[in-house]
Amino acid sequence: MKTMSVKEASQKWGITERRVSTLCNKGRIPGTVKSGKIWRIPCDAEKPADLRVKNGTYQKGKKMKNLPMPVGISDYRLASTQYYYVDKTLMIKDFLDERPMVSLFTRPRRFGKTLNMDMLRTFFEKTEEDTSIYFKDKKIWACGQAYREAQGKYPVIFVTFKDIKRNTWEETYQHISKIIIKEFERHSELLTSSQCSEYEKAYYRKVVEDRADKTDMMTAFGNLSQMLDEHYGIPPIIIIDEYDTPIQQGYMRGFYDEVILFMRNLFSGGLKDNKHLSYGFLTGILRGAKESIFSGLNNLKINSILDTKYSEYFGFTPDEVRAMAESEGMSDRVDEICAWYDGYRFGNTDIFNPWSVINYFSNDCQPRAFWQATGSNDIIGEVLSLAEDELMDQLKSLLQGQSLLTYIDTNVIYPQIKDNPSSVFSFLLVAGYLKVVKTDFSFSGDFMCEVALPNREITIVYNKEILQKMTTLIPQSTAISIQEALYTKDAQQLQTQMSKLLMQSASYYDTVGESFYHGLVLGLCAMMDHRYDITSNRESGEGRYDIQLMPKMKQDPGILIEFKAANKASEQELHTLAEAALEQIEERRYDTEMITRGVISIFKYGVAFSGKHAVVKMKQTSGKK
């Protein structure tokens, strides 16, 4: 049997020789024998699992068979030791191979940005604790000594702005200040450092005692990085997570100019031409035009959802999801997980929504739109409120499962939204509401992308957060009543509620033709898609129906809706139009697809509109022929 020495095992497994000797003494390495004072270890022996308790908070003990899912956990040490952790540590290797000075990662919300930034902080930060224990069983540790040497080497400045969602600039500034003060306090060793000047220490005290003015705070990252460099003899790493959250709030709440001025100076002081910086990392949803927030920052390397580098590190890959399903004993649910949460494509990598996959397993594998409740997109609602018919038609086509070709501006910034409502597709894409089907470069150097809705979850979110924003004045009670009337086959109630809805909304629109009514009802019906497959303007029989609700369960009825609209029609004329719509469903045999699918009962609605008035006619037929 070929054997190796304690030293050779130490080098092979990435642990100290003392630790290897301890494992030998405890009989933890099968086949090991002692020759005199020398341990001889089988060359094919595997590194024993680390069962030691590391400190009072984190325990990296024997792995439980089914670790809990890390719902809402953004602390790397906790996530990687006490929960089911999907190993993303090779991101560190890719970074060290490239070593850009400042990196910006743009991804949708809840795609693992904060956890990855905390992973980088834990790996690189020089602390009294031996943080290598959180990486020795991870992929990065097997990459070699050159990468292990970077572990625990640098002081780190780490802030996250993900929770800064204030209504005024004064409140926002106070919140930013508190975060910076807390980070200064984390480096209290600087107060007693013999390497820092008394002037620098006076500045430090002014910050932590909350006596610094806005100008002082703008230079906080630059000054703190200089003091850390002087104290430790190595420039720090600066990590800024969710940099654009306060900027979005500034745009929506009317203090955009103030927040941009402050943040531009804050970031420039720490990241632009700073000789006291080793590396910088930022995350956000938008990459932002350089002339906006990253003015003059020519050392910035941007990694967007359209770029191939780091594409597999934010979100879960198909292999990672399959491994997770197998671990949970749910391998037979992979197709369901794909239908609900797959469909994203970052660079050249297929990606699942990690937040939703984790919540799916954590909630007894009951599929729901988990991502919907994690944030809002008020800006998209503002764009849609200004949208013209063409944009509305494009959005409705996406809901019907179609794709569209659109220009994607990767440098889009918030003030451009009102000037160019078509930029909504750029926002929808970077915010996670669209997937890229195909990408080409445009003449301007940006992208022409074929885009579509990624999965079932986003279809639901799209209905509730996007289509509803076209008709922001629809009361929730009215919307629910219309859905109930459709489902209970109550034509009179449907007519009453539709008229009520039109009274509340139609007068706010310049154009109230059939297209408007069609989109309005389609959006309302779409909220029923947990029980129905909803399509619009599709061929069936001898024509194209307006809206079809195909039941997913045999006991539910099928629903067909045909619209007619007229200007200044009398009530009698509306009754005639509604009857004509109902007859069109019959004459053109729009129920052909439902009959073929074996739908037992079909409810057909002829709906006639004129201004704020509606008449509904309903007929029930059997699907059996």
Secondary structure, DSSP 8 states (H G I E B T S, - for coil): --EE-HHHHHHHHTS-HHHHHHHHHTT-STT-EEETTEEEEETT--------B-SSS-B--S--SS----TT---HHHHHHHS-----THHHHHHHHH--SEEEEE--TTSSHHHHHHHHHHHHB--SS-GGGGTTTSGGGGG-HHHHTTTT-B-EEEEE-TT---SSHHHHHHHHHHHHHHHHHTTGGGGG-TTS-HHHHHHHHHHHTT---HHHHHTHHHHHHHHHHHHHSS--EEEEESTTHHHHHHHHHT-HHHHHHHHHHHHHHHHSS-TT-SEEEEEES----TTTTSTT-TTEEEE-TT-STTTTSSSB-HHHHHHHHHHTT-GGGHHHHHHHH--EEETTEEEB-HHHHHHHHHTTT----GGGGG---HHHHHHHHT--HHHHHHHHHHHTT--EEEEE-TT--TTHHHH-GGGHHHHHHHTTS-EEEEEEE-TTSSEEEEEE--SHHHHHHIIIIIIHHHTTT--HHHHHHHHHHHHHT-HHHHHHHHHHHHHHHGGG-S--SHHHHHHHHHHHHHTTTTTEEEEES-EETTEE-SEEEEESSTTS-EEEEEEEE-SS--HHHHHHHHHHHHHHHHHTTTTHHHHHTT-SEEEEEEEEEETTEEEEEEEEEES--
